């Protein structure tokens, strides 16, 4: 099973990755100051649009500082039209880099309905191929 994270939605309400009830959950760890994340986010947005109505929930987890960047983060997600589940570690206590063995961002994980890891450290292309296989074949 994937490690649970207790994060916050843009409205500051609490959210656990286990709160999601989709057939498949995509954890997308990113930082808005990362140039590679910018390109990956565009690809992830297309994946979200294609698979959202097929039981796939994308949880985009901002890995930067809440206190330093909350306003910029809110502007970033609204400016890019990210309609997936946007999450942030408001108290900076979740230690997501250790729990998910994140060496760098962007990082993409695919979880099943029980929140068990099916794939980790995959590219958007690999994610698309796996979801296509799982949902269409």
VOMAR-706930 format. One record per atom (N, C-alpha, C): x, y, z; residue number from 1; residue in three letters. Coordinates in pm, 1 decimal. Layout:
// residues N
px X&py Y&pz Z&num NUM&residu ALA
...
// end
This chain:
// residues 137
px 82.6&py -121.6&pz 0.0&num 1&residu UNK
px 0.0&py 0.0&pz 0.0&num 1&residu UNK
px 85.8&py 126.3&pz 0.0&num 1&residu UNK
px 37.1&py 228.4&pz -65.7&num 2&residu UNK
px 107.1&py 356.9&pz -69.1&num 2&residu UNK
px 95.4&py 424.2&pz 67.4&num 2&residu UNK
px 196.7&py 498.6&pz 103.4&num 3&residu UNK
px 192.7&py 575.0&pz 227.9&num 3&residu UNK
px 85.9&py 682.6&pz 216.7&num 3&residu UNK
px 8.9&py 699.9&pz 321.8&num 4&residu UNK
px -93.9&py 802.7&pz 319.0&num 4&residu UNK
px -30.4&py 938.9&pz 342.6&num 4&residu UNK
px -88.2&py 1039.0&pz 283.2&num 5&residu UNK
px -46.4&py 1177.1&pz 304.5&num 5&residu UNK
px -169.9&py 1256.6&pz 342.8&num 5&residu UNK
px -156.1&py 1339.6&pz 444.3&num 6&residu UNK
px -263.7&py 1427.5&pz 487.9&num 6&residu UNK
px -229.2&py 1567.3&pz 441.2&num 6&residu UNK
px -299.8&py 1612.9&pz 338.5&num 7&residu UNK
px -266.6&py 1737.6&pz 272.0&num 7&residu UNK
px -385.6&py 1832.4&pz 277.0&num 7&residu UNK
px -374.5&py 1941.5&pz 202.1&num 8&residu UNK
px -482.6&py 2039.6&pz 199.0&num 8&residu UNK
px -519.4&py 2075.0&pz 56.4&num 8&residu UNK
px -649.1&py 2098.7&pz 37.2&num 9&residu UNK
px -702.7&py 2146.8&pz -88.5&num 9&residu UNK
px -685.1&py 2298.3&pz -96.2&num 9&residu UNK
px -705.3&py 2359.3&pz -211.7&num 10&residu UNK
px -690.1&py 2505.0&pz -222.3&num 10&residu UNK
px -775.7&py 2585.3&pz -123.1&num 10&residu UNK
px -890.0&py 2530.3&pz -83.8&num 11&residu UNK
px -974.6&py 2601.7&pz 12.7&num 11&residu UNK
px -929.1&py 2582.1&pz 157.7&num 11&residu UNK
px -813.8&py 2518.0&pz 176.4&num 12&residu UNK
px -749.7&py 2490.8&pz 305.2&num 12&residu UNK
px -809.4&py 2372.5&pz 380.6&num 12&residu UNK
px -912.2&py 2307.1&pz 324.7&num 13&residu UNK
px -968.8&py 2191.1&pz 392.7&num 13&residu UNK
px -873.0&py 2072.8&pz 381.5&num 13&residu UNK
px -883.8&py 1982.3&pz 477.4&num 14&residu UNK
px -795.9&py 1865.7&pz 482.9&num 14&residu UNK
px -836.9&py 1761.7&pz 379.7&num 14&residu UNK
px -738.8&py 1687.7&pz 331.1&num 15&residu UNK
px -763.1&py 1582.9&pz 232.6&num 15&residu UNK
px -653.0&py 1478.8&pz 247.0&num 15&residu UNK
px -693.0&py 1353.8&pz 252.5&num 16&residu UNK
px -600.0&py 1241.7&pz 257.0&num 16&residu UNK
px -602.5&py 1174.2&pz 120.9&num 16&residu UNK
px -489.9&py 1122.0&pz 76.1&num 17&residu UNK
px -493.0&py 1054.3&pz -53.6&num 17&residu UNK
px -587.6&py 934.0&pz -48.9&num 17&residu UNK
px -614.4&py 882.2&pz 70.0&num 18&residu UNK
px -708.4&py 771.4&pz 84.0&num 18&residu UNK
px -853.8&py 817.6&pz 76.4&num 18&residu UNK
px -878.4&py 948.3&pz 75.3&num 19&residu UNK
px -1014.1&py 1000.7&pz 58.2&num 19&residu UNK
px -1065.0&py 978.8&pz -83.9&num 19&residu UNK
px -974.1&py 970.4&pz -178.9&num 20&residu UNK
px -1013.4&py 947.5&pz -317.4&num 20&residu UNK
px -1071.0&py 807.8&pz -334.4&num 20&residu UNK
px -1178.2&py 796.2&pz -410.1&num 21&residu UNK
px -1246.3&py 667.3&pz -426.4&num 21&residu UNK
px -1244.6&py 616.7&pz -570.1&num 21&residu UNK
px -1154.7&py 667.7&pz -649.6&num 22&residu UNK
px -1148.0&py 628.7&pz -790.2&num 22&residu UNK
px -1091.3&py 487.7&pz -804.6&num 22&residu UNK
px -1117.9&py 428.7&pz -920.0&num 23&residu UNK
px -1063.5&py 297.1&pz -951.0&num 23&residu UNK
px -910.7&py 302.4&pz -956.2&num 23&residu UNK
px -859.2&py 411.5&pz -1012.5&num 24&residu UNK
px -714.6&py 433.8&pz -1018.5&num 24&residu UNK
px -684.8&py 576.2&pz -974.1&num 24&residu UNK
px -578.9&py 590.8&pz -895.8&num 25&residu UNK
px -535.7&py 721.8&pz -849.1&num 25&residu UNK
px -395.8&py 748.3&pz -902.2&num 25&residu UNK
px -377.9&py 865.9&pz -960.7&num 26&residu UNK
px -246.1&py 908.4&pz -1006.9&num 26&residu UNK
px -196.2&py 1014.8&pz -910.3&num 26&residu UNK
px -81.5&py 990.0&pz -849.4&num 27&residu UNK
px -16.4&py 1091.0&pz -766.8&num 27&residu UNK
px 88.3&py 1158.3&pz -853.7&num 27&residu UNK
px 72.5&py 1286.1&pz -871.4&num 28&residu UNK
px 164.3&py 1363.9&pz -954.4&num 28&residu UNK
px 231.0&py 1468.0&pz -865.4&num 28&residu UNK
px 356.8&py 1443.4&pz -828.7&num 29&residu UNK
px 434.5&py 1534.6&pz -745.9&num 29&residu UNK
px 506.5&py 1634.0&pz -837.2&num 29&residu UNK
px 492.6&py 1761.9&pz -809.0&num 30&residu UNK
px 552.4&py 1863.8&pz -895.0&num 30&residu UNK
px 588.3&py 1988.0&pz -813.3&num 30&residu UNK
px 662.4&py 2076.4&pz -878.0&num 31&residu UNK
px 691.1&py 2207.9&pz -822.4&num 31&residu UNK
px 669.9&py 2308.5&pz -934.2&num 31&residu UNK
px 598.6&py 2416.0&pz -905.5&num 32&residu UNK
px 564.8&py 2512.4&pz -1011.1&num 32&residu UNK
px 686.4&py 2589.5&pz -1062.2&num 32&residu UNK
px 798.6&py 2582.9&pz -989.8&num 33&residu UNK
px 921.2&py 2650.6&pz -1033.4&num 33&residu UNK
px 1011.8&py 2559.9&pz -1116.1&num 33&residu UNK
px 965.6&py 2441.0&pz -1146.1&num 34&residu UNK
px 1044.5&py 2341.6&pz -1219.2&num 34&residu UNK
px 1006.4&py 2345.5&pz -1367.5&num 34&residu UNK
px 1104.6&py 2372.2&pz -1453.4&num 35&residu UNK
px 1076.8&py 2381.2&pz -1597.5&num 35&residu UNK
px 1027.4&py 2248.3&pz -1654.2&num 35&residu UNK
px 1085.9&py 2138.1&pz -1612.0&num 36&residu UNK
px 1041.4&py 2007.7&pz -1659.3&num 36&residu UNK
px 898.1&py 1980.0&pz -1613.1&num 36&residu UNK
px 866.5&py 2020.1&pz -1490.6&num 37&residu UNK
px 729.5&py 2001.2&pz -1439.0&num 37&residu UNK
px 627.7&py 2075.5&pz -1525.1&num 37&residu UNK
px 665.5&py 2190.2&pz -1577.0&num 38&residu UNK
px 575.3&py 2268.7&pz -1661.3&num 38&residu UNK
px 535.0&py 2186.9&pz -1784.5&num 38&residu UNK
px 631.7&py 2122.8&pz -1848.2&num 39&residu UNK
px 603.2&py 2039.9&pz -1966.2&num 39&residu UNK
px 523.0&py 1915.7&pz -1927.6&num 39&residu UNK
px 560.2&py 1853.3&pz -1817.3&num 40&residu UNK
px 490.1&py 1732.7&pz -1772.5&num 40&residu UNK
px 347.2&py 1767.3&pz -1731.4&num 40&residu UNK
px 327.3&py 1882.0&pz -1668.3&num 41&residu UNK
px 192.7&py 1923.4&pz -1627.2&num 41&residu UNK
px 99.1&py 1934.8&pz -1747.3&num 41&residu UNK
px 148.8&py 1985.9&pz -1857.4&num 42&residu UNK
px 67.0&py 1997.0&pz -1979.5&num 42&residu UNK
px 25.9&py 1857.3&pz -2027.8&num 42&residu UNK
px 117.6&py 1761.9&pz -2023.3&num 43&residu UNK
px 85.9&py 1624.9&pz -2062.6&num 43&residu UNK
px -11.6&py 1560.6&pz -1964.2&num 43&residu UNK
px 8.2&py 1587.9&pz -1835.5&num 44&residu UNK
px -79.1&py 1531.5&pz -1732.4&num 44&residu UNK
px -220.8&py 1587.3&pz -1744.4&num 44&residu UNK
px -230.9&py 1713.4&pz -1783.5&num 45&residu UNK
px -363.4&py 1773.6&pz -1802.1&num 45&residu UNK
px -440.1&py 1699.2&pz -1911.5&num 45&residu UNK
px -371.8&py 1663.9&pz -2020.3&num 46&residu UNK
px -435.7&py 1588.3&pz -2128.2&num 46&residu UNK
px -478.3&py 1449.1&pz -2080.5&num 46&residu UNK
px -393.5&py 1385.3&pz -2001.1&num 47&residu UNK
px -426.6&py 1253.8&pz -1946.5&num 47&residu UNK
px -548.7&py 1264.3&pz -1855.7&num 47&residu UNK
px -549.6&py 1366.0&pz -1770.9&num 48&residu UNK
px -664.4&py 1387.3&pz -1682.3&num 48&residu UNK
px -792.8&py 1404.9&pz -1763.1&num 48&residu UNK
px -786.1&py 1486.2&pz -1865.3&num 49&residu UNK
px -905.2&py 1511.3&pz -1947.6&num 49&residu UNK
px -954.2&py 1384.3&pz -2017.5&num 49&residu UNK
px -862.1&py 1298.5&pz -2058.6&num 50&residu UNK
px -900.2&py 1175.8&pz -2128.4&num 50&residu UNK
px -957.5&py 1070.0&pz -2034.3&num 50&residu UNK
px -903.1&py 1059.8&pz -1913.4&num 51&residu UNK
px -937.6&py 947.0&pz -1827.2&num 51&residu UNK
px -1022.8&py 981.7&pz -1705.0&num 51&residu UNK
px -1052.4&py 1106.7&pz -1680.8&num 52&residu UNK
px -1126.7&py 1146.2&pz -1560.1&num 52&residu UNK
px -1263.2&py 1078.5&pz -1551.9&num 52&residu UNK
px -1328.4&py 1062.4&pz -1663.8&num 53&residu UNK
px -1462.0&py 1001.1&pz -1661.9&num 53&residu UNK
px -1456.7&py 848.1&pz -1672.8&num 53&residu UNK
px -1335.5&py 792.2&pz -1663.0&num 54&residu UNK
px -1318.4&py 647.0&pz -1672.2&num 54&residu UNK
px -1268.5&py 588.1&pz -1540.8&num 54&residu UNK
px -1284.1&py 662.7&pz -1430.9&num 55&residu UNK
px -1244.6&py 610.7&pz -1300.3&num 55&residu UNK
px -1101.7&py 639.4&pz -1260.6&num 55&residu UNK
px -1043.3&py 744.9&pz -1316.4&num 56&residu UNK
px -905.9&py 782.8&pz -1283.5&num 56&residu UNK
px -906.5&py 921.1&pz -1218.8&num 56&residu UNK
px -846.9&py 931.2&pz -1101.3&num 57&residu UNK
px -834.8&py 1059.5&pz -1033.0&num 57&residu UNK
px -688.1&py 1100.5&pz -1027.4&num 57&residu UNK
px -658.8&py 1219.3&pz -1077.1&num 58&residu UNK
px -523.7&py 1274.6&pz -1068.0&num 58&residu UNK
px -518.7&py 1363.8&pz -944.7&num 58&residu UNK
px -423.4&py 1333.5&pz -855.8&num 59&residu UNK
px -397.2&py 1417.6&pz -739.8&num 59&residu UNK
px -261.8&py 1483.7&pz -763.0&num 59&residu UNK
px -264.0&py 1611.9&pz -792.9&num 60&residu UNK
px -141.1&py 1686.8&pz -818.4&num 60&residu UNK
px -94.3&py 1746.1&pz -686.1&num 60&residu UNK
px 22.9&py 1703.3&pz -641.8&num 61&residu UNK
px 74.7&py 1740.9&pz -510.4&num 61&residu UNK
px 192.0&py 1836.2&pz -527.8&num 61&residu UNK
px 169.4&py 1961.0&pz -487.0&num 62&residu UNK
px 274.4&py 2062.3&pz -493.5&num 62&residu UNK
px 374.4&py 2036.1&pz -382.3&num 62&residu UNK
px 502.2&py 2028.5&pz -416.9&num 63&residu UNK
px 605.8&py 1992.6&pz -319.5&num 63&residu UNK
px 679.1&py 2112.5&pz -260.3&num 63&residu UNK
px 641.0&py 2232.1&pz -300.9&num 64&residu UNK
px 706.5&py 2351.9&pz -249.1&num 64&residu UNK
px 650.8&py 2395.1&pz -114.5&num 64&residu UNK
px 700.2&py 2506.6&pz -66.3&num 65&residu UNK
px 661.2&py 2559.5&pz 63.8&num 65&residu UNK
px 524.8&py 2627.0&pz 59.2&num 65&residu UNK
px 438.1&py 2587.7&pz 150.6&num 66&residu UNK
px 304.7&py 2647.6&pz 160.0&num 66&residu UNK
px 314.0&py 2794.0&pz 200.8&num 66&residu UNK
px 386.9&py 2820.4&pz 305.4&num 67&residu UNK
px 393.3&py 2956.8&pz 359.2&num 67&residu UNK
px 451.8&py 3055.4&pz 258.6&num 67&residu UNK
px 552.9&py 3013.2&pz 187.6&num 68&residu UNK
px 618.1&py 3103.7&pz 93.7&num 68&residu UNK
px 540.8&py 3120.3&pz -36.8&num 68&residu UNK
px 464.0&py 3018.4&pz -73.3&num 69&residu UNK
px 410.6&py 3017.0&pz -209.5&num 69&residu UNK
px 259.9&py 2994.4&pz -223.2&num 69&residu UNK
px 181.7&py 3002.4&pz -117.5&num 70&residu UNK
px 38.6&py 2970.4&pz -128.3&num 70&residu UNK
px -31.2&py 3054.6&pz -235.5&num 70&residu UNK
px -12.8&py 3185.4&pz -233.4&num 71&residu UNK
px -80.9&py 3272.4&pz -329.8&num 71&residu UNK
px -35.0&py 3243.5&pz -471.8&num 71&residu UNK
px 94.1&py 3224.1&pz -489.2&num 72&residu UNK
px 147.6&py 3192.6&pz -622.2&num 72&residu UNK
px 95.2&py 3056.6&pz -669.7&num 72&residu UNK
px 84.2&py 2961.5&pz -578.9&num 73&residu UNK
px 32.7&py 2828.1&pz -612.6&num 73&residu UNK
px -112.7&py 2837.4&pz -657.9&num 73&residu UNK
px -193.4&py 2912.0&pz -584.8&num 74&residu UNK
px -334.1&py 2928.1&pz -622.9&num 74&residu UNK
px -347.3&py 2993.0&pz -760.8&num 74&residu UNK
px -265.0&py 3093.4&pz -786.2&num 75&residu UNK
px -266.1&py 3160.6&pz -916.2&num 75&residu UNK
px -220.3&py 3063.4&pz -1026.4&num 75&residu UNK
px -120.3&py 2983.7&pz -995.1&num 76&residu UNK
px -66.2&py 2886.1&pz -1089.9&num 76&residu UNK
px -171.9&py 2783.8&pz -1130.5&num 76&residu UNK
px -240.8&py 2724.7&pz -1033.8&num 77&residu UNK
px -337.8&py 2619.9&pz -1067.8&num 77&residu UNK
px -459.5&py 2677.6&pz -1140.2&num 77&residu UNK
px -502.5&py 2797.6&pz -1102.5&num 78&residu UNK
px -617.3&py 2855.5&pz -1173.0&num 78&residu UNK
px -576.1&py 2903.9&pz -1312.0&num 78&residu UNK
px -456.7&py 2959.5&pz -1323.7&num 79&residu UNK
px -408.1&py 3008.5&pz -1452.4&num 79&residu UNK
px -386.4&py 2898.7&pz -1555.1&num 79&residu UNK
px -356.0&py 2777.9&pz -1507.9&num 80&residu UNK
px -335.0&py 2664.5&pz -1598.3&num 80&residu UNK
px -461.7&py 2581.5&pz -1617.1&num 80&residu UNK
px -566.7&py 2614.1&pz -1544.2&num 81&residu UNK
px -692.1&py 2540.5&pz -1558.4&num 81&residu UNK
px -684.9&py 2397.7&pz -1508.9&num 81&residu UNK
px -606.3&py 2373.9&pz -1404.4&num 82&residu UNK
px -593.7&py 2238.6&pz -1350.5&num 82&residu UNK
px -717.2&py 2204.6&pz -1267.9&num 82&residu UNK
px -799.7&py 2116.3&pz -1321.2&num 83&residu UNK
px -925.1&py 2080.3&pz -1256.8&num 83&residu UNK
px -917.7&py 1946.2&pz -1185.3&num 83&residu UNK
px -798.9&py 1892.6&pz -1173.4&num 84&residu UNK
px -779.7&py 1770.4&pz -1096.5&num 84&residu UNK
px -777.3&py 1806.4&pz -948.8&num 84&residu UNK
px -747.9&py 1710.9&pz -863.0&num 85&residu UNK
px -740.3&py 1735.9&pz -719.3&num 85&residu UNK
px -604.6&py 1800.2&pz -690.1&num 85&residu UNK
px -605.8&py 1928.4&pz -655.9&num 86&residu UNK
px -483.7&py 2002.9&pz -625.4&num 86&residu UNK
px -458.0&py 1997.5&pz -475.8&num 86&residu UNK
px -335.3&py 1956.7&pz -438.3&num 87&residu UNK
px -302.3&py 1937.4&pz -297.3&num 87&residu UNK
px -170.2&py 2003.7&pz -261.8&num 87&residu UNK
px -160.6&py 2042.4&pz -134.0&num 88&residu UNK
px -39.9&py 2105.7&pz -81.4&num 88&residu UNK
px -24.0&py 2063.7&pz 64.5&num 88&residu UNK
px 99.5&py 2055.7&pz 110.3&num 89&residu UNK
px 129.8&py 2022.6&pz 250.0&num 89&residu UNK
px 133.4&py 2152.5&pz 329.9&num 89&residu UNK
px 18.5&py 2191.5&pz 380.4&num 90&residu UNK
px 2.6&py 2320.7&pz 447.3&num 90&residu UNK
px 98.1&py 2338.0&pz 566.0&num 90&residu UNK
px 117.5&py 2232.2&pz 642.6&num 91&residu UNK
px 200.7&py 2242.7&pz 762.7&num 91&residu UNK
px 342.8&py 2193.9&pz 740.5&num 91&residu UNK
px 372.1&py 2147.7&pz 619.4&num 92&residu UNK
px 504.9&py 2097.3&pz 585.2&num 92&residu UNK
px 550.5&py 1989.1&pz 683.1&num 92&residu UNK
px 458.6&py 1895.3&pz 712.0&num 93&residu UNK
px 489.0&py 1789.9&pz 808.7&num 93&residu UNK
px 477.1&py 1649.4&pz 750.4&num 93&residu UNK
px 440.5&py 1636.0&pz 625.4&num 94&residu UNK
px 410.4&py 1504.0&pz 571.2&num 94&residu UNK
px 532.2&py 1425.5&pz 521.9&num 94&residu UNK
px 645.6&py 1488.8&pz 508.2&num 95&residu UNK
px 769.5&py 1420.3&pz 471.0&num 95&residu UNK
px 751.1&py 1332.9&pz 345.8&num 95&residu UNK
px 683.8&py 1390.8&pz 245.2&num 96&residu UNK
px 650.3&py 1314.2&pz 125.5&num 96&residu UNK
px 771.9&py 1265.2&pz 49.2&num 96&residu UNK
px 883.7&py 1338.2&pz 54.6&num 97&residu UNK
px 1003.2&py 1294.3&pz -18.4&num 97&residu UNK
px 1055.7&py 1163.0&pz 38.3&num 97&residu UNK
px 1052.4&py 1148.7&pz 170.6&num 98&residu UNK
px 1096.5&py 1023.6&pz 233.0&num 98&residu UNK
px 994.0&py 912.4&pz 213.6&num 98&residu UNK
px 866.4&py 943.5&pz 234.4&num 99&residu UNK
px 762.0&py 840.9&pz 223.7&num 99&residu UNK
px 752.5&py 782.3&pz 83.7&num 99&residu UNK
px 778.3&py 863.8&pz -16.9&num 100&residu UNK
px 766.6&py 818.2&pz -155.6&num 100&residu UNK
px 901.7&py 804.3&pz -225.8&num 100&residu UNK
px 1008.6&py 813.7&pz -147.9&num 101&residu UNK
px 1142.9&py 798.0&pz -202.7&num 101&residu UNK
px 1162.9&py 887.2&pz -325.1&num 101&residu UNK
px 1120.0&py 1012.3&pz -310.9&num 102&residu UNK
px 1131.0&py 1107.8&pz -420.9&num 102&residu UNK
px 1270.2&py 1169.8&pz -421.8&num 102&residu UNK
px 1343.0&py 1147.6&pz -528.0&num 103&residu UNK
px 1473.6&py 1210.0&pz -542.9&num 103&residu UNK
px 1459.1&py 1346.7&pz -608.3&num 103&residu UNK
px 1357.6&py 1359.4&pz -692.2&num 104&residu UNK
px 1334.1&py 1484.1&pz -764.8&num 104&residu UNK
px 1191.2&py 1484.3&pz -816.7&num 104&residu UNK
px 1148.6&py 1599.8&pz -860.3&num 105&residu UNK
px 1017.9&py 1611.8&pz -925.3&num 105&residu UNK
px 1042.0&py 1655.6&pz -1068.9&num 105&residu UNK
px 952.4&py 1625.5&pz -1158.9&num 106&residu UNK
px 823.3&py 1560.7&pz -1137.9&num 106&residu UNK
px 836.9&py 1411.5&pz -1110.7&num 106&residu UNK
px 737.5&py 1357.9&pz -1038.6&num 107&residu UNK
px 731.0&py 1214.4&pz -1012.0&num 107&residu UNK
px 584.8&py 1172.1&pz -1022.5&num 107&residu UNK
px 563.1&py 1057.9&pz -1086.1&num 108&residu UNK
px 427.4&py 1008.8&pz -1109.5&num 108&residu UNK
px 415.5&py 866.8&pz -1055.3&num 108&residu UNK
px 311.0&py 845.6&pz -975.6&num 109&residu UNK
px 278.4&py 714.4&pz -921.0&num 109&residu UNK
px 136.9&py 677.9&pz -964.7&num 109&residu UNK
px 114.2&py 550.4&pz -990.2&num 110&residu UNK
px -19.2&py 500.8&pz -1021.0&num 110&residu UNK
px -59.5&py 401.9&pz -912.7&num 110&residu UNK
px -176.0&py 427.6&pz -850.9&num 111&residu UNK
px -227.6&py 343.0&pz -743.9&num 111&residu UNK
px -358.5&py 278.6&pz -788.0&num 111&residu UNK
px -385.8&py 161.7&pz -732.7&num 112&residu UNK
px -513.9&py 97.3&pz -761.9&num 112&residu UNK
px -619.5&py 144.7&pz -661.8&num 112&residu UNK
px -736.0&py 84.3&pz -666.1&num 113&residu UNK
px -848.1&py 128.3&pz -582.8&num 113&residu UNK
px -819.5&py 114.9&pz -432.7&num 113&residu UNK
px -734.9&py 17.6&pz -395.9&num 114&residu UNK
px -697.7&py -2.3&pz -255.7&num 114&residu UNK
px -574.9&py 80.5&pz -216.9&num 114&residu UNK
px -530.3&py 166.6&pz -307.0&num 115&residu UNK
px -414.1&py 254.3&pz -288.4&num 115&residu UNK
px -282.4&py 176.5&pz -280.9&num 115&residu UNK
px -277.8&py 64.3&pz -352.3&num 116&residu UNK
px -153.0&py -10.2&pz -367.2&num 116&residu UNK
px -82.3&py 41.3&pz -492.6&num 116&residu UNK
px 48.2&py 52.5&pz -485.8&num 117&residu UNK
px 126.1&py 107.3&pz -596.9&num 117&residu UNK
px 134.0&py 8.1&pz -712.0&num 117&residu UNK
px 86.8&py 50.7&pz -828.1&num 118&residu UNK
px 97.2&py -29.3&pz -950.0&num 118&residu UNK
px 220.7&py 8.9&pz -1030.7&num 118&residu UNK
px 257.1&py 138.2&pz -1027.0&num 119&residu UNK
px 374.2&py 187.0&pz -1100.5&num 119&residu UNK
px 426.3&py 312.0&pz -1031.4&num 119&residu UNK
px 557.4&py 333.9&pz -1036.9&num 120&residu UNK
px 615.3&py 454.2&pz -977.4&num 120&residu UNK
px 728.0&py 505.8&pz -1064.8&num 120&residu UNK
px 751.6&py 634.9&pz -1051.3&num 121&residu UNK
px 855.9&py 701.9&pz -1130.3&num 121&residu UNK
px 838.7&py 675.8&pz -1279.5&num 121&residu UNK
px 715.3&py 694.7&pz -1326.7&num 122&residu UNK
px 685.6&py 671.7&pz -1468.0&num 122&residu UNK
px 667.2&py 805.7&pz -1539.3&num 122&residu UNK
px 678.2&py 802.0&pz -1668.9&num 123&residu UNK
px 658.4&py 921.3&pz -1751.1&num 123&residu UNK
px 509.1&py 933.9&pz -1785.2&num 123&residu UNK
px 465.9&py 1051.4&pz -1828.3&num 124&residu UNK
px 327.5&py 1063.8&pz -1873.9&num 124&residu UNK
px 294.6&py 965.1&pz -1986.5&num 124&residu UNK
px 387.8&py 941.5&pz -2077.0&num 125&residu UNK
px 364.5&py 847.1&pz -2186.3&num 125&residu UNK
px 341.0&py 706.5&pz -2132.2&num 125&residu UNK
px 423.8&py 664.6&pz -2036.5&num 126&residu UNK
px 406.5&py 532.5&pz -1975.4&num 126&residu UNK
px 272.7&py 525.1&pz -1902.0&num 126&residu UNK
px 238.0&py 632.0&pz -1830.2&num 127&residu UNK
px 110.2&py 636.4&pz -1759.6&num 127&residu UNK
px -5.1&py 618.8&pz -1857.4&num 127&residu UNK
px 0.4&py 691.2&pz -1967.0&num 128&residu UNK
px -104.8&py 681.9&pz -2068.6&num 128&residu UNK
px -116.1&py 539.3&pz -2121.5&num 128&residu UNK
px -3.5&py 477.1&pz -2149.0&num 129&residu UNK
px -5.0&py 340.0&pz -2201.2&num 129&residu UNK
px -62.8&py 242.9&pz -2099.3&num 129&residu UNK
px -25.6&py 256.5&pz -1972.4&num 130&residu UNK
px -77.3&py 166.9&pz -1868.1&num 130&residu UNK
px -227.3&py 186.0&pz -1850.9&num 130&residu UNK
px -271.6&py 311.0&pz -1844.2&num 131&residu UNK
px -414.9&py 336.6&pz -1827.6&num 131&residu UNK
px -494.6&py 287.1&pz -1947.8&num 131&residu UNK
px -441.1&py 305.2&pz -2065.9&num 132&residu UNK
px -507.6&py 255.9&pz -2186.5&num 132&residu UNK
px -520.9&py 104.0&pz -2179.1&num 132&residu UNK
px -415.4&py 37.5&pz -2137.8&num 133&residu UNK
px -418.3&py -109.4&pz -2125.0&num 133&residu UNK
px -521.6&py -151.7&pz -2020.1&num 133&residu UNK
px -519.6&py -87.1&pz -1903.2&num 134&residu UNK
px -609.2&py -125.0&pz -1795.0&num 134&residu UNK
px -756.3&py -95.8&pz -1823.9&num 134&residu UNK
px -781.5&py 11.5&pz -1895.4&num 135&residu UNK
px -920.4&py 57.6&pz -1913.0&num 135&residu UNK
px -982.8&py 20.6&pz -2048.1&num 135&residu UNK
px -900.5&py -6.0&pz -2148.5&num 136&residu UNK
px -955.3&py -30.7&pz -2281.9&num 136&residu UNK
px -933.1&py -172.5&pz -2332.3&num 136&residu UNK
px -835.5&py -241.7&pz -2280.8&num 137&residu UNK
px -805.4&py -376.4&pz -2333.8&num 137&residu UNK
px -879.7&py -484.4&pz -2259.3&num 137&residu UNK
// end
